[in-house]
Amino acid sequence: MDDFNLQNGIQRSSGSEELDALQQRELRAEQMEFYQRSNAQPFHGFGGRQGLKEAATGVLILFVLGFIFKYILGIG
């Protein structure tokens, strides 16, 4: 059948196990997405004291990696 709504209605009225399983999978996927979004930290933008700390940490990490490659491994 080409019409999804018609096919869905026929399956629903006939008590199709395949449709029930599909609905349960969709419900679980929607619940998982909701819980993941609700537990995520809200983004407040860049900048401020926290932004400076993160930038300094990034620069320090790059400096340490450069030191390791240049003087310990002899690359560069």
PEBELVEN-V899578 format. One record per residue. N is the residue number from 1. RES is the residue in one small letter. PSI is psi in whole degrees, 0 to 359 (NA if undefined). Layout:
n;res;psi
N;RES;PSI
N;RES;PSI
This chain:
n;res;psi
1;m;143
2;d;332
3;d;111
4;f;319
5;n;320
6;l;314
7;q;317
8;n;318
9;g;319
10;i;316
11;q;321
12;r;319
13;s;334
14;s;354
15;g;44
16;s;130
17;e;328
18;e;319
19;l;320
20;d;317
21;a;320
22;l;317
23;q;321
24;q;320
25;r;317
26;e;320
27;l;315
28;r;320
29;a;318
30;e;320
31;q;318
32;m;317
33;e;319
34;f;314
35;y;323
36;q;318
37;r;323
38;s;335
39;n;355
40;a;146
41;q;136
42;p;144
43;f;124
44;h;7
45;g;173
46;f;161
47;g;184
48;g;190
49;r;320
50;q;320
51;g;321
52;l;321
53;k;317
54;e;322
55;a;317
56;a;321
57;t;317
58;g;317
59;v;318
60;l;318
61;i;317
62;l;321
63;f;316
64;v;317
65;l;318
66;g;317
67;f;316
68;i;313
69;f;321
70;k;308
71;y;329
72;i;313
73;l;343
74;g;26
75;i;128
76;g;NA
